[in-house]
Amino acid sequence: MSSTSSITSSADMEAQGISVPRKPTDYERGSRRSWIAVFGGLIGAFMAILDIQITNASMKEIQGSLGATLEEGSWISTAYLVAEMIAIPLSGWLSTGLSVRRYLLWTTAAFIFASVLCSIAWNLEAMIAFRALQGFFGGALIPLAFRLILEFLPDNKRAVGMALFGVTATFAPSIGPTLGGWLTEQFSWHYLFYINVPPGLLVMAMLAYGLEKQSVVWDKLKNVDLAGIVTMALGMGCLEVVLEEGNRKDWFGSELIRNLAIIAVVNLVLFVWIQLRRKEPLVNLRLLGKRDFVLSTVAYFLLGMALFGAIYLIPLYLSQVHDYTPLEIGGVIMWMGFPQLLVLPLVPKLMERFDSRYLAAFGFLMFAISYYMNSQMTADYAGPQMIASQVVRALGQPFILVPIGMLATMHLKPHENASASTVLNVMRNLGGAFGIALVATLTDTLSRGHLAHIKESLPAVSTQAQDYLAQSASMLQAGGSDPYTAAAQAKALLGKTMSQQAYIQAYNDVFYIMGALLLIAVFAVLLIRKPAGPVAHDAMVE
């Protein structure tokens, strides 16, 4: 591409109010400074995604310290997720108006400050407020890391950037519980938040060096889509609360959930209507009219659902059925993270030789197989038996995120990058929230159904049941219990065994259902138009 055409392209973009880097040598796409900026953005996104999961393994300690109940403590995670969901759609408009450099530096500094505030929270209300701040400022770091890859790396290196983004999107939540459990056990839960300070300062230094200073585009900031912001914040915020808290509050049996669901639906419909009518919308939803992009968003949604569904299901199964500690659970979950680091460097090379759609379909198929491997569990199926399925899941993830990111953006124009990044990351987060809500509800509902069936079938196997009670009572009497107490304890053990079997059957069903849903993603990516080849992405800068 000639220098004249590059200048013309930049001028056109600036005329549209788009913040773009100038063209001195130090700031050219793919330069050393560009790579430093991209790595800074990726570390920031890694921190933000890590913080979604890092508190989960230590929730009991945090609740105990703040004097909160289990239900009250759930808002510590919900507040972060709600604020993050609101921040992501705002990132395109704010980063364009303020400049990417200024916006990223401000949000990173605020994220560090909010993390420190979380570590010194004196009660539950303060913790929820500080976690909301942390989630809001951390939420901006995720889509902007994706955008930096699209705008600051040359086309032949974009797959490498997507592979690195894959580490933040899939590796961070995989190691979050492990790291959180270790920090709490070795030090205290306060270090879950202190840990953000050193990398946060590093991110600020890298971004300050790698991104060029640009002036504020006041016209863009003044042309604020206030109606869009309000309807988006209310709609996305209420929807996230419904998905996060719905199962704990009996879904639409709760007046709070019913009211929030109505507010979410009304505001999201209004948001879509407003965005489609505006010439310069907050988020360009017209992108969803492009076949390849909308199919990619479906795949992103299903990826989020499968990834966060597994991260929710496996710890719940191990703690509920096998009484695993948070650190023991982390030792199992980490097998979903570390093996993918061996595969990620190979994916960009494979994309040069194979159709990206087939690679993504293979990744989703591997993910589905890993779920199926967990659908045949018995009472003896614990952490060691889960490692094989975790490894299969880890090997499949890199084949999904990198090709999908390329397929989603291959026909987009430069000024559409901000909205594309917003939509894709919102869909992945929504998929995660929907996946957790789905598997939590299915597990509770199916376990009750299986337990009822076991109780109904008990008279048919009464001889075995009586034998079990007699043997258990005999063992308990041998251990020192009197006959009456031993009989009561034997009945309690039988009830616990029945409940355990009901839960195991429910988990098997849920793993099977989630695996089947992932087959939808396989077909979705295969319906995307065939890429013309690595040079197809050149169209994005012409």
Secondary structure, DSSP 8 states (H G I E B T S, - for coil): --HHHHHHHHHHHHHTT------SGGGSTTSHHHHHHHHHHHHHHHHHHHHHHTTGGGHHHHHHHHT--HHHHHHHHHHHHHHHHHHHHHHHHHHHHH-HHHHHHHHHHHHHHHHHHHHT--SHHHHHHHHHHHHHHHHHHHHHHHHHHHHHS-GGGHHHHHHHHHIIIIIHHHHHHHHHHHHHHHT-TTHHHHTTHHHHHHHHHHHHHHS------HHHHHS--HHHHHHHHHHHHHHHHHHHHTTTTTGGGSHHHHHHHHHHHHHHHHHHHHHHH-SS-SS-GGGGGSHHHHHHHHHHHHHHHHHHHHHHHHHHHHHHHH---HHHHHHHHGGGTTTHHHHGGGHHHHHHHS-HHHHHHHHHHHHHHHHHHTTS--TT--HHHHHHHHHHHHHHTHHHHHHHHHHHHTT--GGGHHHHHHHHHHHHHHHHHHHHHHHHHHHHHHHHHHHHHHHHHGGGGHHHHHHHHHHHHHHHHHTT--HHHHHHHHHHHHHHHHHHHHHHHHHHHHHHHHHHHHHHHHHHHHTS-----GGGGGGGG-
